[in-house]
Amino acid sequence: VISAPVAAAGCTVSYKVGSNWGSGFLADVTITSKAAVSGWTLGWTFPGPQRIVNLWNGALTQTSNTVQVKNASFNGNIAAGGSVTFGFQAVGAAAAPAGFTLNGKACQ
């Protein structure tokens, strides 16, 4: 699990690999925000050629190793101190992403 607060952004991201079979993996991602958020986009960069092939509870855009996940219609609001979770299946070796951003602001 990767989880570390960034005071300026007021958010944390927990990234947990649940299953890893070498050529692919499943991961759950939880965003927790200190302030209320209406509509969110979480961005990150994979360190290698990982590619998301299935994502739930969000909308995916991936170009090369750069990923953006936007909220689904039912989970766009995060209450102050609240969280939202989505998950995905990817191909490639499981590795920790770098540089999480929430709505364009740094978040770890």
Salt bridges, closest charged atoms under 4 A:
none
